[in-house]
């Protein structure tokens, strides 16, 4: 009888702890991720520069460096269902689970559900809160590009009070991470979804329906002439804005076609980088 009573008390205490400290328990469960997709050369490394080839279902723990090679893709998924897709030539790691995602170089697509409370990513001198949204961020020394496909995200520069921008679906902020953030420009969600290898080389995202709904809103804006198609494309790896044949298939992992609006894109000349602050 006493043993049964003790067991009941023990179970009650455990249950009480789970009720009083849910955030701590949830945090522990998101401190690691699992490799869910591998294409070509994807490696898992550590601070001692010891790396090994990644395989599907490998566990990725905090401060493990995920690195992709030429023509490679990778994907890791956290227990809160946050998905991070890596383009070729990308270096990525994390700490504190999805609260400390870090892009060392390259490009990632992140689909973070509402449950990923506090999820954020840092890339050089810029950072963004990304819970309840799907975004693409590219970073190289001297250049970044931040695009929202669905949901709303805030990009900011840590240590620079007030230097933050709210980015809505179908908008992108890009420039020099050492400079003040620029205003968002509009980009074509439908074209991105058809040409980006973040989409074409992977299964559909859980947020695909939400992204499609945002794309339909853009199509409506185009039908009412509030948005106008252009043939300007901002390619990865630089701020160069180029004219392209829109009938050509996509050749880059993450190029984005611009949609002109009178107050946002008039200053973009076809073959020159836009003026940045």
Secondary structure as the mmCIF struct_conf table of DSSP 4:
data_model
#
loop_
_struct_conf.conf_type_id
_struct_conf.id
_struct_conf.beg_label_comp_id
_struct_conf.beg_label_asym_id
_struct_conf.beg_label_seq_id
_struct_conf.end_label_comp_id
_struct_conf.end_label_asym_id
_struct_conf.end_label_seq_id
HELX_RH_AL_P HELX_RH_AL_P1 UNK A 2 UNK A 20
HELX_RH_AL_P HELX_RH_AL_P2 UNK A 22 UNK A 29
TURN_TY1_P TURN_TY1_P1 UNK A 30 UNK A 30
BEND BEND1 UNK A 31 UNK A 31
STRN STRN1 UNK A 32 UNK A 39
BEND BEND2 UNK A 40 UNK A 40
STRN STRN2 UNK A 42 UNK A 45
TURN_TY1_P TURN_TY1_P2 UNK A 47 UNK A 48
BEND BEND3 UNK A 49 UNK A 49
STRN STRN3 UNK A 51 UNK A 53
TURN_TY1_P TURN_TY1_P3 UNK A 56 UNK A 57
STRN STRN4 UNK A 59 UNK A 61
TURN_TY1_P TURN_TY1_P4 UNK A 62 UNK A 63
HELX_LH_PP_P HELX_LH_PP_P1 UNK A 64 UNK A 64
STRN STRN5 UNK A 65 UNK A 68
TURN_TY1_P TURN_TY1_P5 UNK A 70 UNK A 71
STRN STRN6 UNK A 73 UNK A 78
TURN_TY1_P TURN_TY1_P6 UNK A 79 UNK A 80
STRN STRN7 UNK A 83 UNK A 86
BEND BEND4 UNK A 88 UNK A 89
STRN STRN8 UNK A 91 UNK A 94
BEND BEND5 UNK A 95 UNK A 96
HELX_RH_3T_P HELX_RH_3T_P1 UNK A 97 UNK A 100
STRN STRN9 UNK A 101 UNK A 112
TURN_TY1_P TURN_TY1_P7 UNK A 114 UNK A 115
BEND BEND6 UNK A 116 UNK A 116
TURN_TY1_P TURN_TY1_P8 UNK A 117 UNK A 118
STRN STRN10 UNK A 120 UNK A 123
TURN_TY1_P TURN_TY1_P9 UNK A 124 UNK A 125
STRN STRN11 UNK A 126 UNK A 129
TURN_TY1_P TURN_TY1_P10 UNK A 131 UNK A 132
STRN STRN12 UNK A 133 UNK A 140
TURN_TY1_P TURN_TY1_P11 UNK A 141 UNK A 142
STRN STRN13 UNK A 143 UNK A 150
BEND BEND7 UNK A 151 UNK A 151
STRN STRN14 UNK A 153 UNK A 156
TURN_TY1_P TURN_TY1_P12 UNK A 158 UNK A 159
BEND BEND8 UNK A 160 UNK A 160
TURN_TY1_P TURN_TY1_P13 UNK A 161 UNK A 162
STRN STRN15 UNK A 164 UNK A 167
TURN_TY1_P TURN_TY1_P14 UNK A 169 UNK A 170
STRN STRN16 UNK A 171 UNK A 175
TURN_TY1_P TURN_TY1_P15 UNK A 177 UNK A 178
BEND BEND9 UNK A 179 UNK A 179
HELX_LH_PP_P HELX_LH_PP_P2 UNK A 180 UNK A 184
STRN STRN17 UNK A 185 UNK A 186
STRN STRN18 UNK A 187 UNK A 187
HELX_RH_AL_P HELX_RH_AL_P3 UNK A 189 UNK A 195
HELX_RH_AL_P HELX_RH_AL_P4 UNK A 197 UNK A 200
TURN_TY1_P TURN_TY1_P16 UNK A 201 UNK A 201
BEND BEND10 UNK A 202 UNK A 202
HELX_LH_PP_P HELX_LH_PP_P3 UNK A 203 UNK A 205
TURN_TY1_P TURN_TY1_P17 UNK A 206 UNK A 207
HELX_RH_AL_P HELX_RH_AL_P5 UNK A 208 UNK A 223
TURN_TY1_P TURN_TY1_P18 UNK A 224 UNK A 225
BEND BEND11 UNK A 226 UNK A 227
STRN STRN19 UNK A 228 UNK A 234
TURN_TY1_P TURN_TY1_P19 UNK A 236 UNK A 237
BEND BEND12 UNK A 238 UNK A 238
STRN STRN20 UNK A 241 UNK A 243
TURN_TY1_P TURN_TY1_P20 UNK A 246 UNK A 247
BEND BEND13 UNK A 248 UNK A 248
HELX_LH_PP_P HELX_LH_PP_P4 UNK A 249 UNK A 250
BEND BEND14 UNK A 252 UNK A 254
STRN STRN21 UNK A 256 UNK A 260
TURN_TY1_P TURN_TY1_P21 UNK A 262 UNK A 264
BEND BEND15 UNK A 265 UNK A 265
TURN_TY1_P TURN_TY1_P22 UNK A 266 UNK A 267
TURN_TY1_P TURN_TY1_P23 UNK A 270 UNK A 271
BEND BEND16 UNK A 272 UNK A 272
HELX_LH_PP_P HELX_LH_PP_P5 UNK A 273 UNK A 275
#
